[in-house]
Amino acid sequence: MTQPVLLFVSVALFVIGIVGNGFEMRKIRMATEGQPNPKNVFLDRRNFKWYALMGISLVLLELDDIYT
């Protein structure tokens, strides 16, 4: 019974993380557009919350795999 719930939550968190990260990276790129050396958008601290969501989703996916 818990396997479909874990799978759904894992996929939902991953999709939210990917979409949120995309929007955040777009905002960062738009803010640094005129600069000659823009900072690395992947290592910006605003992205780490999205990386955490994606990491949690992968852990939940592994938990689902273990319980199956």
Secondary structure, DSSP 8 states (H G I E B T S, - for coil): -HHHHHHHHHHHHHHHHHHHHHHHHHHHHHHTTT-SS---GGG-GGGHHHHHHHHHHHHHHHHHHHH-
